[in-house]
Amino acid sequence: MKQVLKCEYCSRVDVNPDVIMKHEDVCSFNKKNKKCYTCEYHYEEGYNREHIPGCEIRLNASKYEEEGNCPGWLYQGLSKEREERLKELGL
């Protein structure tokens, strides 16, 4: 059995810690990168499991999915976190 390290944001694994550390900085699911996978406006336009990213506010999803730092990015977990916090506060 080998010990492996797993990315904190996705399912990527590797035996080399340096590989995982470098990957986490650019991972599409790391919300600091503001990429489509973590955006409230992201959806799939493709059919039959074809991956074609879409954007509800009509920004270039293909570009920002690759580059990150989308100007229209809104964290998809924000509304859920807000609701949970309001519930904790009894509001």
N, C-alpha and C positions, 0 to 999 in steps of 0.2 A: 504494500500500500504506500502511495506517495502523498505527501502533504502538498496541497495546492492552496493558492490564495484566490479569493473571489472578489471581483469588483463590487464596491459598496452600492453601486447604482444599477448594475445589470447582471447578467448571468455569465459574463466572461470569466474564465479561470486560467491560471497559469502557475507553473512551478517557480517561475522567476519573479521575485517581488518587485524588481525594477520595472518589468513589463507591465504589471498591474498598476503600479504607481503612476507610470506615464499614461496609461490608458484612462485611468480615472479622471485625469485632468481634461481629457477631450471627449469623454463618454457622452453619447447623445442623451442619456438619461440623467446626467448630472445637471441639476437645475441652474447652476451658476453659468452654464454655457448658453442658456436661453435658446435651446434648439426645439424643433417642432414636437418631438416626442413628449415633452413636458409642458406643452402649451395648451391652454383651454380651447384654442381655436383650431387645433389640428384635427384632421380626419383623413380617412383613406378614400381616395377617388378610384382606385383600381378595382378591377373585377377579377374573379377567379383567383384570388390570392396574389394578384399582381400588385406590387408596392408602388403606388403613385400617391405622393403626399398631397393633401389639399389644405387650404386655409380658409376659414370662414370669413375672414376680413380681407380676403383676396390679395395677400402679400405673396411673394414668390417663395412658396414652401420648399421647392427643390433647392433653391439657393441657401435659405436660412437653415434648412435641415443639415446641410453640409458645413456652412460657415459658422452658424450660431449667431448670437447677439442680435436677434430679430427685434426691430423697433416696436412691433406690435405684440410681443410676447407677454402672456399672462399665465402665471403658474397654475396648472390645472387643479392642484390640490388646495388652492387658496380658498375657494368657496366652501369646501368640505371642512377645512381647518377653522374657518370663520364660524360655521354652523356649530361645530363641536365646542368652540370656545364660548359662544353665546349660550349654549345649553348648560355648560359648566357654571356660567354666571347666573343662570336662571332667567335669562331674558328671551 
